[in-house]
Structures are given as C-alpha cells and as structure tokens.
Amino acid sequence: MNLSALKNGDTDYVLTPLQMKIALYPFSLNFEANRACFPFIHEGKPVVSIGKNPAPSCILSHRTAGDMVFRMPNKNREHFFNSIGIPAEKVYSLYQIHSHDVFILGDSEPDHLRCKGSGEGSSLDIVNPLPLPEVFAQKGDGMVSFTPSVFLAITAADCLPIFLLDTEKGYFSVLHSGWKGTGIVLKAIEIMQNADSRPEAITAVLGPCIQSCCYKVDEERAKYFETEFGPASSNNNIAEYPLGDVIRQENADWFINLQAANARLLAAAGIRHIAYCTDCTYTDTRLGSYRREGAESFTRMIAMAGTQSALCRH
C-alpha cells in the first residue's frame, strides 16, 4: 500500500503538503452504570444535531455488562439493550471475521450512489430493502447506514472500534478494526464519498483499544505494519501521522499502534477531525481485553452508534 497515493477501490487518497490542519480531540471514557456515551466532535464541538434532527452518539458497554458476542440468544445483549432503552430490533450487528467487508444499510440508498465491488475481502454490499436485524446476520466487520432509524453495533476486546459521521448528510458508520482489518476505514469512507459525502464534513472517533504501550507483537507483524502503514519514525510529521508512530521498537521488542495507523489512513483520506480515546483496554479493568483476560474468558464489549438523545446528553 503506497501511502503517498492510497488507493482503495475506485478512490485515490493523495497526500499533499497543502493539507488543512488536522484537529485532534483526545478523551477518556466516563462510565455511567453499564455504559459510556461519547459524541462525535466536529469543529471543536460535540455534534448534537444534523439539520433539525438529533445526531448519532457512540455507546460502549462496561466489561461488567458481560460478553456481548453476537449470537442469538445472548442474554447479556438483551439485558444491555433493555437497560438503555434501545429496541433490539433496531440494532444491526455482524459475525466479525477480521476483514475489510463493509455493508450498506438503508431503507433506500441514495439514487446517485456509485458502488462497485473491489475484489475478495473488500466488498461493498448494499442491503436494501432493510431486513430485520435477526434476518441480516452477515459476515463482515463494518456497516454504513443511510438511515437514522437504526443502531449499528460491533464488538471489541483489544481491537479498535471506529465511528464515522457525515455531519452534513447524517450518514454514519461503525467498524471493527484489528491488526488484520486495518484499512477497513478507507472502505467505509469510499462508500460515504460515493454517496457524495465530503471528506471535510466527515468526523471520526477512534474508540478504546489496546494501546501501543501494551500491544507487543513479533517482528514479522511489525514489519507488515511498517510496510503497509508507515515507517517506525514519523519524524513528527503531523499532517501524515496525526497520532505519531505506527510502530516502535524497544530493544528487541516491537509494538504497534492501531490508533496511529488508522489516524494516518484518515488523514490520507482527507478527514480533518479525529477524536480518540486514550484509555487502554489492556490496563483499564473497566474494559474487556483478549490479552489481559485470556482466550477462554475475555469480554467482548459492544460498541455502537445511533440516535438516542435521551441516553447521551452532551
């Protein structure tokens, strides 16, 4: 992947020295009962409305709410949705496979949507008319919604949840991005741009994940990240590397930074507003972590977005 001209499907993302300044909004989670709510941020302010309609917000479950793996039935999910007043029939989820597969949801997609498949592992599948969530049940790792009447949900436990919002049109997206899935954010942005979203109107939220302090990997994986997403030293180039180095080496140990890699992709795509969570899933016991809790007992948190003004007041 050549990051001087990132190509994803039919869209090229070209970095230029004349890029506008990128606004970064660090935040820490504030849990209330079994959830944390946090807004999209644009032009330095929480996005509370789009036109006359309330804007979507982001929601994350607390580890003590239990494992939110997408299966039916899952009593933890049912209890969580009931506790926050969200009808389960409005929550769309996926069987996650660490892919770049993104699905488009909407009662009807925009007439001018230009959407082509881009080969294996990077599908652009339109789901229309909109089925019930229990019928949807697709395999993939991201969704883009053209309708405000639904919630999009993924699960994560060290992987990075990514949220996108078009602050003009109201389109929004939720993505699951582990190290294998890094790059899926470009697929969602491509979908939104094909529906005439402007990059400068899109704002991104990078949720909690395992931070580079704790994400130790083998040299092979680190070198893969270096080849795909940037060298070990960003040389303080904020325009290309808004959150700094994608990988780092300490003596013989290698560490990768999922948020930094995705921030670089967002910057390359022209996204100018990026909020990012500073909490680490490995060290923060409020959060589920595959590495900390172990493969047999780790807690998948639900990360979702949708419009529920009564839940998340900013």
N, C-alpha and C positions, 0 to 999 in steps of 0.2 A: 504494500500500500504506500504509494508515494504521497506524502503529506504536503508537498508543495502544490499538488493539484489532486486533492482527494476525489476519487471517482466512486460513486455508489449508484448503480443502476444507470439511469439516463441523466444524472445530475453531477456536474463537476463543482467542487468547492475549492476555490483558488484563494490562497493566502496572498495578501498584498501588503506593502509597508504603509498603506494609507488607511488601514482598518480603523474603525472607530474604537474608542476606548471601551474595554470590557468592564462592566460593573459586577463586582463580586459581593455576595451577601452571606457571610458565614452565620450559622445559627446552631444552637444546641436544643435538643428536644426537651419539652416541658410536658410531662405526662399528667393527665387528669384521669383518675381511675384507671381504666384499662386501655387508654388510647392517648396518643399525642396528635394534635392537629396543628398544621402549619400551612401558611399561604404560599401562593405564587407571588413573586416580587418583581415589579417592573418599574423602571424609572425611580427606584429607591423607595417605593411604597407597596404595601400589600395590594394585590388585585382583588377588590371586593365586588366589582360588578363589570359586566361587559355590555355596554349599551344600557338597557333597562333591566337586564337580567342579572341575578347573582352569579358570581364567578365560582368555578370549582375550587375546592380546597383539597389538601392532602391529609391523609389519615394513616397512622401506623399503630399497630397493636402492640401492647406491652407483652413481654415474654410470659408473664404470669397468666395472660389470657389463654395460653395453651398453643399447641401446634395447629397452625392454620392451613396445613396441606390441603390442596384442592382435591377433595374426594367427596362422594355423596353416599351416606350422610357423614357429616363431620359436626358433632355436637358443639365443638369449640367455635366453629364459624357461625353456627346458628345462634349460639348464645351471644357472641360478639355483635352480630348484626342487630339482634333484638335489643341489646343493651344500649346501642347508639341510635336506635330508631330508623334503621335503614332496611327497607324491604329486601329480603333475599332475592326476590325475583327481578331486582334491578341491578344485581351485582354480576358482572361478567368476569370470568376467570379462564385460565388456560392450564393445560397439562404442560408444565415447563420442561424444555428439553435442551436448554443452553444453546439456543440457535439465534439466527437473525430474522426469524419469521415474525412478521407483524400482520395483524388482521385489522381491517377497517370495519367499524360498526356504525350503523346509522339507519334510521327509518327510511331514508333515501339519501344516497350520496350526491354531492353537487353535480349538476349536469355537465360541468366543464372538467370534471376530474379526469386527468390523464394518468392512467395507472397500468403499468406493464410488469409482468413477472421478470425477475432478473436472475433466474437460474436457481439451482438447488441451494437451499439454506438461506434464501433471501426473498421469500415470497411476498407478494403484495396481494393478499386475498381479500376481496370485498365480500362481506357478509350482508346481504340485502335480499329480501326484507329481513329485518332484525328478528332472530328467533328468541325464544325464551332462554335464559342462561343455562338451564338444565339440558337443553337440546343443543346448545352451542358446542361445548366440550371439545374444543380444538387443541391440537398440539402446537405450541409456539411459545414466544416469550415477550410479546408486546401487542398492544392494541391502540388504535387511534379511533376516537369517537367524533362523529359529526353531529351527534345529538346530545343535548344537555340532560336528557332524562334518564341516564344510566350511570352506574358506577363501574369503573374499571379497576381490577384488583390483580396483583401478583403476590407471590410470597418470596421472602428472602431471609437468609440466615448467614450473613457474611457477604453475599453478593450485593450488588448495588441496585437499589430501586431508583429509577429515573422518571421524572414527571415533566411533561411539556404542556404549555398552554399558549394558544394563539390569542393574544389579548385583544384582537380586533374581531375575529370571527367566532371565538369561543370553542374551536376545536381543541381537544386535549388528548393526552396520551400517557399511558403508564407502561414502563418497560422493566424487564428483569435482565440485568447485565452483569454476569460474572466474567471471569477472565476469558472464557471461551466465547462469550456473547458480546464482548466489547466490539463496538461498531454498529450494534443494532440501533443506536440513537440516530445514526445517519439515515437508516431506512425509514424511521418514523418521520424525520424531518423531510425526507423526499416525498412521502405521502402528503404531508401537510402543504408543501410547496406546490405539488401537483394539483392541489385544491386551491391554489392562489394565496396561500399564506405567505406573508413577507417575513424573512428571517429576523429582521429587526423588531417585528411585533411578537415574536415567539420568546417566551421566557422559560428557563429550565430550573428544576430543583433536583439536586443530587442528594439523595437520602442517605441514611446511615449505612455504613458498610464496614468491613474490616479495613482499618487504615494501614498506611504503609509502615507504621511502627511495628506492626504485628503480622503483616502479610509476607512472610518469608516463603520463598519459592526456590526451586532448583535453578541452576544456571540456564538450562535449556528453555524453561518457561520465561525467564528474564530476558534472554536473548530474542525470543519470539516477540515479546512486548517491545523491545528496543527496535527491532526491525519494522514492526507494524505501526507503532505509535510514538516513537521518538527516542532519541539518544539518552544516555544516563545523565547528561548535563544539559539543562535547558538554557544555561548562560543568562538567567534572569530575563528571558525574552517573554514578557507578559502577554504580548499580542498573540503569540503562538502557544504558550504554555501558561494559561491563566493561574493554574494551581501548582506550578513548578514541575519538578522532575517526575517523569512517568516511572522510572526505575531508579534504584540506588543500590550501591554495593558497600557493605561494611565488612572489611577484611575478606573472608571467603564467602560471606553470606550475601544473598540477593533478596531484594524486597521490591514489590510492585505497588503502584498507587492507582487503584481503579478510578477514583475521582479525577485525578490529574489526567489520566488517559482520555476520559470522556470529556473533560473540560477542553482538552485540546481539539477533540473532534467537534465539539460545539462551536468553538472559536473559528475553526476552519469552515464551518457551515454558515458563519455569519451571525450566530446567536450572541447578543451583546449583554444579556442579563442572566447571571448564573447564581442561584442560591445553593449553598452546600452545607450539609450537616457535618459538624466537627466531631461528633460522638463516634466512638469505635465499637463495633459490635463485639469484638473480642474482649475488650477490657471493661465494658459497661454491662453490668449484670441485669440491667433493665431490658436488655436486648438479646434476641436469640443469636446463637453463634454455632455454626457447624464445628469449627475448630476448637472452641472452648468446651462445648457440651459433649462432643463426640458424635460419631456417625449413628449410634444406636438411640440417642436420646435428645438430639438437637431440636430446637424450637423454631419452626418457620413462622416469621411474623407476616401479617398481611399488610401490604402497602397499597393503598387505594386512593382514587381521586374521584370526585363528583361534587355535585351541588347539594349542599345540605346546610343552609345558612343557620339553622337552629343549633347545629353542632359546633361549628367553628366560627366564632366571632373574633375578629382581629382588631 
